[in-house]
Amino acid sequence: MSAPTAPLPGTLAGLAGLAPLLDHYGYLAVALLVLLDNCGIPVPGQTALVLASVYAGTDTE
């Protein structure tokens, strides 16, 4: 079992569905989204990158 996830700060709290994906897939999910975004497929690659960095900065301990 994984540890409970920390809520995203501020206005990002509404995107709580992103936290379990980042916990489980992490770098792979972010890299895939950024790759698809750079290939011209309309996915939120840059947004996922920013949200992943904010989530990484939250206190999870």
Legacy VTK file of the C-alpha trace (Angstrom):
# vtk DataFile Version 3.0
C-alpha trace
ASCII
DATASET POLYDATA
POINTS 61 float
0.000 0.000 0.000
1.126 3.511 -0.678
1.182 6.310 1.839
-1.726 8.743 1.858
-1.248 11.501 -0.663
-0.947 15.129 0.348
-3.562 17.488 -1.032
-2.439 19.862 -3.731
-2.059 23.422 -2.447
-4.329 26.381 -3.181
-6.468 26.369 -6.283
-4.899 23.118 -7.444
-6.850 21.211 -4.784
-9.644 20.736 -7.335
-7.300 18.548 -9.385
-6.982 15.860 -6.722
-7.354 13.131 -9.364
-3.854 13.943 -10.588
-2.150 13.059 -7.297
-2.680 9.255 -7.435
-1.472 9.178 -11.041
1.703 11.014 -10.101
2.244 8.699 -7.142
1.841 5.565 -9.226
3.334 6.512 -12.608
5.429 9.575 -11.687
8.113 10.481 -14.188
6.717 8.166 -16.855
3.305 9.871 -16.906
4.789 13.360 -17.037
7.291 12.399 -19.741
4.578 10.753 -21.834
2.273 13.768 -21.606
5.067 16.184 -22.522
6.141 13.945 -25.427
2.601 13.744 -26.790
2.208 17.507 -26.386
5.395 18.108 -28.371
4.196 15.751 -31.121
1.180 17.987 -31.750
-1.440 15.890 -29.970
-3.657 18.200 -27.884
-2.884 16.942 -24.368
-2.013 19.150 -21.373
1.704 18.334 -21.331
2.987 21.664 -20.057
0.192 21.868 -17.512
1.026 18.375 -16.251
4.678 19.381 -15.932
3.810 22.437 -13.832
1.329 20.487 -11.677
3.858 17.699 -11.128
6.436 20.228 -9.935
3.914 21.814 -7.548
2.933 18.372 -6.257
6.596 17.455 -5.782
6.993 20.571 -3.647
4.182 19.645 -1.270
5.045 18.204 2.109
4.186 14.498 1.890
5.778 13.407 5.176
LINES 1 62
61 0 1 2 3 4 5 6 7 8 9 10 11 12 13 14 15 16 17 18 19 20 21 22 23 24 25 26 27 28 29 30 31 32 33 34 35 36 37 38 39 40 41 42 43 44 45 46 47 48 49 50 51 52 53 54 55 56 57 58 59 60
